[in-house]
Amino acid sequence: MSNGQLLKQFLSTAIPASLGSMLGFSQDTINLIYAGSLNNPIDLAAICLATVFVNIIGIAFFVGFNGALETLVSQARGAQDFKQCGVYLQRGRFINICLSIFILFPLYYSKSILQSLGQDPRVVEVAADYIIAISPGIFFLSQFDIQRRFLI
């Protein structure tokens, strides 16, 4: 394989993956920019707190589990066992569905959790509402992430 072909193959994988990651992070960035433009420090603090809470409680688990899937799929693909790649993808989807159910509990009780951690009650009130509002998106984000890792 020549250097030009290798570069073309690398870019055909790297560019879509990079754009997908940038779009994934853009949601939080846009929310923070909008909240900051409202000149309401409570809303801005609540969105920041909620984003950190969701990233730690929800998204970090999916990234870890989906990273394991990426390793398994890479090994199966290297062995040219494409059926096993599909099996890993379906099992990963099932694990993400089960994990989503368990992650909803701490997200639903985020108000109590954040209050017990000593956060400002005014910020916690807004953050809890925001967390509940974005909770369904975490499931879809997990499914997107697993599909992205499978295709890369």
Helices and strands as residue ranges (DSSP letters): H 3-37, H 41-54, I 55-59, H 60-78, H 82-108, H 110-116, H 121-151
